[in-house]
Amino acid sequence: MTKIGIDQSFKNTAYCLFENDVLIDFGVIKTVGKSKDGLETDYADRISRITEEIVGIINKNKVEEVSFEGLSMAKNSTTARPLGGLYFHMIIEIRKLCIPISIIPPKSVKAFAVKGTAKKIDMIAALPEDIYEKFSKKGYKKTTGLADLADAYFIGKFRRTKWN
């Protein structure tokens, strides 16, 4: 069975694909708020692009189950509302595919990965060494998607480990 863990964000939406609990593919979808020429990229365009890419990955890999990290309700930032838009747009589009979706609370993902509370660096440190090496070999660093990949990895692992 092919499953995907997704850590959605506007800067680096990360995904990890698993086949029978083995990581088979991963990546980061990057979008920027301003282009190189300084023009604003609106949230609707970014939401559409991220969602289209994720749905394409799901279709291409015949994904049978999707796991998301839930929204952090404690967050009070300028991107919190647009992030909610991204989150629900992705869920609506994936539901059209009739694929089961699991929503994992952020605190549960962190507690699962490190057996307590965690910051981004803690999530990276909790990765199995071989998985960390795979992410690093592709050039991902803490600021370029590595932390997001770590979250996506544990989101995908949490679903299978806890409820299968």
VOKOLMI-873682 format. One line per field, with one value per residue (C-alpha): residue in one letter; z, y, x. Coordinates in nm, 3 decimals. Layout:
<lonus>
type: c(A	...)
w: c(Z	...)
v: c(Y	...)
u: c(X	...)
</lonus>
This chain:
<lonus>
type: c(M	T	K	I	G	I	D	Q	S	F	K	N	T	A	Y	C	L	F	E	N	D	V	L	I	D	F	G	V	I	K	T	V	G	K	S	K	D	G	L	E	T	D	Y	A	D	R	I	S	R	I	T	E	E	I	V	G	I	I	N	K	N	K	V	E	E	V	S	F	E	G	L	S	M	A	K	N	S	T	T	A	R	P	L	G	G	L	Y	F	H	M	I	I	E	I	R	K	L	C	I	P	I	S	I	I	P	P	K	S	V	K	A	F	A	V	K	G	T	A	K	K	I	D	M	I	A	A	L	P	E	D	I	Y	E	K	F	S	K	K	G	Y	K	K	T	T	G	L	A	D	L	A	D	A	Y	F	I	G	K	F	R	R	T	K	W	N)
w: c(0.000	-0.096	0.156	0.175	0.467	0.391	0.583	0.412	0.407	0.160	0.158	0.162	0.132	0.199	0.122	0.193	0.003	0.166	0.021	0.293	0.550	0.339	0.221	-0.160	-0.257	-0.107	-0.209	-0.136	-0.332	-0.297	-0.357	-0.286	-0.182	-0.410	-0.740	-0.824	-0.991	-0.668	-0.781	-0.526	-0.583	-0.441	-0.207	-0.448	-0.713	-0.457	-0.317	-0.667	-0.761	-0.441	-0.456	-0.824	-0.760	-0.458	-0.643	-0.937	-0.705	-0.546	-0.885	-1.035	-0.739	-0.691	-0.327	-0.116	0.203	0.288	0.623	0.701	1.000	1.144	1.173	1.475	1.643	1.874	1.580	1.535	1.225	0.900	0.714	0.952	0.758	0.411	0.545	0.649	0.290	0.155	0.405	0.321	-0.055	-0.055	0.155	-0.073	-0.387	-0.235	-0.112	-0.476	-0.536	-0.271	-0.077	0.305	0.482	0.836	1.023	1.287	1.553	1.549	1.914	1.845	1.556	1.773	2.071	1.843	1.692	2.007	2.290	2.404	2.271	1.979	1.776	1.411	1.501	1.734	1.456	1.225	1.496	1.549	1.188	1.138	1.014	0.672	0.613	0.721	0.473	0.190	0.257	0.291	-0.028	-0.221	-0.085	0.174	0.470	0.772	0.590	0.251	0.342	0.567	0.872	0.661	0.525	0.880	0.972	0.660	0.739	1.092	0.978	0.739	0.994	1.271	1.078	1.004	1.338	1.548	1.360	1.131)
v: c(0.000	0.344	0.624	0.985	1.214	1.586	1.888	2.179	2.531	2.814	2.818	2.443	2.190	1.859	1.509	1.158	0.856	0.514	0.169	-0.089	0.139	0.197	0.550	0.536	0.904	1.250	1.611	1.972	2.204	2.555	2.877	3.234	3.539	3.767	3.679	3.771	4.087	4.190	4.119	3.975	3.622	3.599	3.323	3.189	3.118	2.949	2.742	2.626	2.536	2.342	2.155	2.065	1.927	1.722	1.581	1.496	1.310	1.124	1.020	0.927	0.703	0.557	0.671	0.490	0.696	1.055	1.191	1.564	1.754	1.945	2.321	2.475	2.671	2.849	3.016	3.384	3.501	3.680	3.348	3.156	3.230	3.170	2.848	2.739	2.805	2.588	2.313	2.295	2.337	2.039	1.831	1.913	1.821	1.497	1.400	1.417	1.126	0.918	0.852	0.825	1.125	1.127	1.452	1.431	1.705	1.889	1.807	1.437	1.432	1.594	1.366	1.061	1.167	1.274	1.142	1.496	1.850	1.938	2.223	2.191	2.093	1.820	1.672	1.662	1.498	1.232	1.112	0.768	0.815	0.657	0.884	1.193	1.095	1.055	1.401	1.558	1.396	1.569	1.901	1.974	2.182	2.313	2.632	2.473	2.203	1.953	2.041	2.016	1.677	1.557	1.658	1.490	1.174	1.149	1.245	0.950	0.715	0.822	0.719	0.367	0.301	0.427	0.303	0.014)
u: c(0.000	0.132	0.084	0.197	0.278	0.240	0.369	0.197	0.333	0.372	0.751	0.826	0.544	0.717	0.597	0.722	0.591	0.592	0.537	0.476	0.639	0.952	1.033	1.028	1.026	1.021	1.041	0.965	0.738	0.876	0.686	0.785	0.584	0.786	0.946	1.307	1.182	1.005	0.649	0.408	0.279	-0.070	-0.177	-0.440	-0.175	0.050	-0.239	-0.334	0.023	0.097	-0.234	-0.193	0.156	0.047	-0.257	-0.028	0.212	-0.079	-0.220	0.118	0.205	-0.144	-0.146	-0.406	-0.385	-0.290	-0.173	-0.159	-0.037	-0.330	-0.328	-0.162	-0.437	-0.192	-0.022	-0.098	0.078	0.008	0.012	-0.219	-0.538	-0.392	-0.234	-0.583	-0.690	-0.408	-0.489	-0.859	-0.809	-0.573	-0.813	-1.108	-0.912	-0.781	-1.128	-1.244	-1.004	-1.188	-0.866	-0.874	-0.720	-0.580	-0.522	-0.247	-0.234	0.103	0.174	0.108	0.357	0.625	0.558	0.572	0.906	1.089	0.871	0.791	0.783	1.008	1.149	1.253	1.609	1.478	1.265	1.566	1.778	1.508	1.529	1.684	2.041	1.976	1.674	1.869	2.143	1.890	1.747	2.092	2.226	1.947	2.075	1.809	1.919	1.729	1.631	1.565	1.317	1.498	1.285	0.970	1.079	1.142	0.787	0.643	0.840	0.702	0.350	0.360	0.513	0.272	-0.035	0.083	0.246	-0.045	-0.351	-0.261)
</lonus>
